[in-house]
């Protein structure tokens, strides 16, 4: 029965682009799908390698959350999705641990609130359009809404605030106009330079969405929300999430009113959908490969060489006067060649699989210690204050680039600790052996029935 399951196994299909439905009516189906995930025999992902199991740190290398993060950073270039996902659920946990009185300061954001915000925005847009039309009609008349200077504007105003009455400190903290949307923070009590930078970026994001940004609030975690807006949500952010303009405007509307985790429900659903149904299957498919591209190319070359050698041997024996039975000796080369080729087609090296080894990834060859990684993971997810996810300046990039092809082909190997991944590789190995045996059997039969050439 186990061999039958191995023969019928299909590894996860590569998902190129996938996104949740845009219709609001499909939100329930999205949430149900993100809860259920995409694991099981049908998807080629066993329950032991499910998305929730990886996030809960219930897997072994090379299928841990660290490997998942590295895959998204170095292969898919979408580490921001997992970083935001990890931050959100940590934030939700910390928010729920607040005392009830503090939580009441940030009420839950519901669909009714969102609908009311849309209605208010539409009403304001209609009113502004009518005001512009009215102003155009009365332009140049005594009813013109533009202010008229009735006195000398350059005359001294006896009621003006004397120059120098403001202290330099209070004058330099804020600059702005009477319009709340034009506040620009330039100091104050937010503390560090990074906090001020995030506050300015968040204010710019609200201004681009035509929302009034109020820098002061008694709601909990407002400064942290400003960092998240500046890092993940604002246009051009260093870790900008792949969300639509409508989703960005919707979440900014919500965050203007509350810091409750429900304000981020829209984009966290989209992010989790992408992680579960695109990033996770692609990660498992990638983790199945136990060899790097140079090693796979080397394995394919060996496979082609064995197959070619088998055809050459069978052709020579058929053209000679030796008995037909000698032609079956080519089956050994065919079997080895086709089995190797079928395994290499799935990104596996039979030699490495025989030892349950895999080659180390380029970034693992020059990696940091586990303590350094724990700090780095916290910095990338929970803290969310570092810059973009670019890795061109990381030390391993030039070091690995200087390695020759031979060194890359025989990179260091490590044992595969995850049992579920070893079972998947066993299934692929059995499939390769079965396909190689069938192909060899057919070719051997064809050459055995051929008449002898008796050329030599």
N, C-alpha and C positions, 0 to 999 in steps of 0.2 A: 504493500500500500504506500509506503514511503517513497519507493522508486517511482510509482505511478504519479504521486503528487509532484515529485521532482521533475518528471518529464512534462507534466502539464503546467508547470510554473511559468509565469510571464513576469518579467521585471517591470517596474513602473514605467509608463510611457512618458517621454519628455514633454513637459507642458511649456509651450513657447510663451503665449500671452493668454491671460485669463483674468477676468474681473467680474465682480458681482453685478447683478442686474441693476439698472439705473432707476427703475420704477419704484416709488416708495411703497407700493403695495406688495413688493417682493421682499420687504425687509424681514418679515417673519421667516420666510424660507431661507434667507441668508443666515439669520441667527441660528436656525435649526441645522443648517449645513455646517456652520462653523463649530457647532457643538458636537455634531456626529463625526466630523472629520472625514478622511478618505482612506482609512486603513481597511485591511482585510485581504482575503485571498484574491478577490476580484481586481484590486488595485495593485497587487504585487507587494504590498507592505504588510508584514505581520503585525499583530497587536503589540508585540514586544518592541517594535520600532515606531510606534505611533507618535504623533506630534505631541500629545499630552505627556507621554512617557519621556520624551526627550526634554521637554520644558521642565519637567519635574525632576530632572537629573537621575532618571531611572535606567539609563543605558550606559554602556561601556564604550571606550574608544574603538573604532573611529566614528561613533555615532552620538557623541555627547553634545551638549549645548555649545561647548567651545568649538567643536568641529562644525556644527551648524552655523555658528557665527562666522567662522573663518571661510566657510563655503560661500555664504552670502556676501562677505566682504571682498574676497579675492576672485571668485568665479562669477557670481551673479551680479555683483556690484549693487547690491540692494540691502546692505546690512542695516540701514535705517529702519526698515520695517520691524525687524526683530528687536532692535534697540528700543524703539518706541513702544512695542508690545510689552517688553519686560518692564519698562518704566511705568506704563499705565497700570499694570496690575499691582506693582509695588505701591504706586500712588493711591490706588483705590483701597489697598489694605491700610495704608497710613491714614487716609481720610476717615475710614470707618472706625479707626481707633481713637479719634478725637472725642472729646466729651460732647454730650448732646447739645449743650448750649452753643458751642463753637460751630458745630455742624449746621445749626439753624441759620447761621449767618450766610451760608452758601446753599440755597435751596436746590432741590433736584430740578433738572431741566427736562421737561416733558414735551411730547409732540404738540400739546396745546400751546405751550409757550412759543414753540417754533412757528406755529401757524399765526399766532398773534403778531410775532415779529415781522413775518412776511406781509401781513395786512397793513401794519404801521408803515413799513418801508414803501409799499405801493401807494398808500395814502399820501405820504410825504412827497414821493416822486410826482404824483398827479398835481398836488398843490403847488409845487415848485414850477411845473410846466405852465399852470394857469397864471401864476404870478409873473412869469416871463412874458407871456402873451399880453397881460394887462399893462406891464411896464412898457412894452413896445408900442401899445396904442397911445399912451399918454406921454410918450417921450417928447420932450421939448415944450410941453405945456406947463401950466401952473400946478398941475397935478402930478408932475414928474416925481417919482419916488427918490430920485437922486438928491442927496443933501446939497443945499445951496449955501454958500458962504456969504452971509449978510454983513459981516464986519471984516475988518482987516485981519486976515489969519496970521499975519506976521506981527500983530500988536502984542504987547505984553499982557498976559492974562493975570489979573490980580489974584484969581482963585487957584492958579496952577501950583502944583507941589514944587517947592524950591529945589533947585539943582543941588545934589549932594545930600538931600535929606535921607536917602536910602543908604544903608551901609553897603560896603562892597560885597560882603558875604551874602546878604539877602538879595542883592541885585543880580548876583551871578548864579543864584541857584536855579532860577527859572526864567525862561523867555517865552512870551506867548501873546495872544490876542484874546479878545473876549469870546471867541469861538472855542468851545471845549476841544474840538478836534485838532486844534493847532498847538496844543501844549507840547513843548519840547523840554524834556528833562535834561538838566545840565549839572547835576550834583545832588544835593539833598541828602537824604538819610538812607538811601538804598545800599550804601556801603561801597563795595569794591567797584573797580572799573568795569569788570565783566557784567556786574549787575546793572550798571548804568547803560552799558552797551545793549544788553538784552532788553532793557526797558525802552530804549530808543527804537530798537528793531520791532518790538511789539507795537509801539505807538505808530510806527510807519505802516505796519500790516493793517491795523485798524483804520488808519487814514485811507489806505488804498481801497479798503472795503467800504469806504464812506460811512464809517462808524465813529462815534464820539468816544475817544479813549480817555478814561479817567485814571490818572496814575496813582491815586490814593484810594485805598479800600481797607475795610476791616475784615474782609473775607480771608479765610485761612489759605495759605499756600499761594497767595497772589503773585509773589515774586518768582516762585518756581514756575507758575503758569506762564509768566512773561518769558522765562528762559525757554520753555517748551515751544511757545509761539515763535520765538526768534530762531530756534534750532530746527524745528520740524515743519511748522505750518506756514510761515511767511513765505512769500514768493522770493526765490533766490536764496533761501536758507541753506546753511552748509549741509544739512541732512534733510533736505526738503522731501516730504512724502509725495508719492505719486497719487495725488488726489485731484479731483476736478475743481474747477473754479467755483461751482455751486457748493460742493462740499466744504471748500475753504471758507467761503462766505458764511455758510450755515454754522460752522463751528465757531467762527469768530463772533457771530451774533450771540451764540450761547455763552462763550467765555467772557463777553462784555458784561454779562449779567451775573454769572456765578462761576465759582471754581469747583463746583460739584463734579465728580467723575462722569456723571451722565451727560455733561456738556460735550464730552469727547466721544460719545457713543457712535456717532455717524462714522467718523474716520477710523475708530478702533475696529468697527465691523469690517470695513473695507480692508484694513491692514491684516486682520486675522484671517479673512477669506484668502487673501493673497498668500499668506504664510502656509496655511493648511493645504490649499488646493494647487499651488504652483511651486512654492519654494520647497516645501517638505518632500513631495514626490521626486522632484529633481535632485534634492540632496541625497535621498536614499539611492536613487539610480546612480549618482556620482560615487557614493561611498562603496557601492558594490565593486567598482573597479579597483583591483589591487595593484595595478601597475601604472606608471606615468606614460605619457605619449611616446617618448623614445623607446621605452621597454616594450610597449605594445607594437610599435613598428618593427622592433627587433624580433618579436615573437611571430609577427606576420611574415617576416622575411624567412624565418626558419620553416614556417609552415609551407610557404610557397616553394622553398627549396626541397623539402621532403616530397611534396606532391610532384614537382617536376622530376625529381630523381626516380620516383616510382613509375612515372610514365616512361622515362628513358629506359629503365631496367626492363619493364614489361615489353616495350617495343623491341629491344635488342633480343630478349628471349623468344619473342614471337617470330622474329625474322630468322632465328637460328634453327638448328636441327635438334636441339635438346627437347626433352619431353615436356608435355603441357604442364605437368605439375610444378615445374620450376618457375612458371610464370606467377604462381601464387605468392612467391617471395616478395613481389612488389607490394603486396597488401600491407606489409609492415610499414613501409614508408608512407603509403597512402593513409593508413590509420593514424599514424603520428602526425602527419601533415594536416589532414582535415580536422582532427580533434583540436590541434593547436590553432588553426585558423578560426574555427567556430568559437573557441574561447576568447581569442583576441578580438573577435567581432564584438563581444560583450565587454571588452576592456579588461580582460583577465589574462594573466600569465599562468599556465599550468604548473610550471616549476614553483612559482611562489605559492600557488594554491596547495600544492602537495605538502608544504610546510605550514600552511595557514598563516602566511606572512603577507605583508603589503609593503610597498615602498613609501617612505616618508614624503610628505608634501614639501614643496620648496620652502615654505615659511616655517615648517617644523624642523628642518635641518639646522636652522639658526634661531630656534625659538627661545623664549624666556622660560623661567621656572614657573611652577604651579602658583607660587605666591604672587609673582608678577602678573600672571594671567588673571588671578582672582581680583587683583586691583584694577587691571585693565577692563575686565568685564563690568565692574561696578562703575568705572569711569564712563564706559560706552553706553550703559543702559540707565542706571539709576540717577547718576549725577547729571548726565546730559549737558555738560558744559564744554566738552572738547570740540574741536573744529570738525571738518569734514572727514569722510571715511577714505580719503585718498591714501594710497600706500606707496606711491612712487618713490618717496624719500625714506622708506623703511630700510634698515641695513641689509636685510636678506636679498633685496632686489638686485643690487649690483654684484653681491657675492655669488648668487646663483647664476647670474648672467655670465659670469666669468668662467663657469664650469664648462668643460668640453662635452661633446655628445656622448663619449664613452663613459665619462663620470656620471652623467645624468642617467644613462641606460642602466647602470649598476649602482644606483643610489642606495643609501642605507635602508635596511628593512627592519620592521617591527612586527611583533605578533599581533594578530587580530583578536582582541579581547571579547568583543561582543558575540555571544553564541548565536543570536538570531541572524546576524550577518554571515557568519560561517555557514549556517544552514542554507541560506540563499545561494552562496557561492558553491556549496556542494551540489545544489540543484542545477545550477548552470554547468558545472563540470560534468554531471551525469548526462545532461542534454548534449553537450559537446561530444562525449564518448559515444552516445547512441547514434547521433548524426554521422559521426566519423565512421562508425562500424557499418551503418547502412550504406553510406556512399562507397566505402571500400568494398563491401560485398557486391554491389552492382558493378563496379569497375572490374573487379576480379572475374566475375562471371562473364563479362563481355570479352575480356582478353583470353579466357580459357576456351571459349567456343571458336575463336579465330583459328583458321588453318595455319599450319607452320609454313614459314617462308623458305626454310632450308637454304638460306643464302650462304651460310658459313657453318 
